[in-house]
Amino acid sequence: MEQNLNNIENSCGVAPEGISYFDPGNDPNFVFANDPNFIKVTLYDSEGNIAIMNSWFECAHYVNGGWSNAQILNYQGDRIMFLFASLFAVISSVYYFSNIRKKYVKK
């Protein structure tokens, strides 16, 4: 719990007085109370989802669930591969058609 407390303090700040963390579990009826004095924090998960926290308790719960205030950038290899393949296709087409054109211009 000490490690989680350090992660919580790094992401959410120090717990306000009178608030201690307990795990609400997966209770679908649990509602996080909005704290108007809490400065909103944006957290990210490993899939790139974003959640904005409105209270320290909510933030602590998400951090315990694996969320972080450090945005994780996903590698977009498929886009890079598509761009390189498209660029290769355009360059090879220009080269091919310029060689054909040179053959017919000489005649």
N, C-alpha and C positions, 0 to 999 in steps of 0.2 A: 504493500500500500504506500510505502514511503516513495518508491519510484513513481507511482501514479500521482501522488501528491505533488511531486516536483513537476511532472508533466502538466498537471492541472494548473499549478501556479504559473508556469511558463506560458500556457495558452490562454488562461482565463483571468489570471491575477490572483491575489490573495483573497481568501474567502471573507465575505463581510461578517461582522460580529453577529453572533446569534444564529448563524447558518452553518450547519454541519452536513456533510454529505452522507447520504444513505442510498443504496441501490434500489430504485423503484422497479427494477426488473422489466419485464415485457408487458406490464399492465396496460391494456389499451384504453383504460379509463383515466389513467394518470395524466394530468394537465400541468405543464410547467407554468408557474406564476411569472408574469412579466414584472421585471424590476426596473422602474423608471430611472433609478440611480446607476444602473449598470451600463457601461459603455459597450455597445454592441460589438461582438466579435464574430468574424467569419471563419468557419472551420471547413476543412476539405477532407474527403476520404480518399482511399486508394484508387477509386474508380473515377475520380474527378468531380464527384458531386459536391455541391456547396450548400452549407446551412448557416444561417445567421442566428446567433444566440442572443436571447433577450434577458437572460439572467445567469448569475454565476452557477447556480445549481444545474441548470440546463446544460451549460457549457461543460461543467465537470462530468456530467453524465455522458455527453458525446465524446469527450476526451477518453474516458474510461472505455468507451466502445471502439476506440481505435482512430478517431478523427484527430486532425492536427490543424494548427494554424499555418503550417507550411504547405503551400500549394505544391502538389506533386504533378509534374508535367509528364504526360504520357507520350511515348515515342510514336510518332505518326509515320511509320515506315512505309505504309501503303501509299500515302500521298507522295512521298519522296520518290518511291519506285515508279509511280505513274508519271511524275514529272520527268525523270530521267529517261524512261521509255519513250515518252512523247517527244522529248528533245532529240533523242537518237533517231527516231523515225523521221522527224523533219529534216535533220541534217543529212541523213542518208538519202532521203528523197531528193533533196536539192542537189546533192553530189551526183546521184544516178541520172537525173534528168539533165544536168549540165553536161555530162559526158555524152549522152545521146544527142543532145543539141550540137555538140562539137563535131560529132561524126557526120551529121547531115549538113552542117554549114560548110565543111571542107569539100563536099561533093559538088 
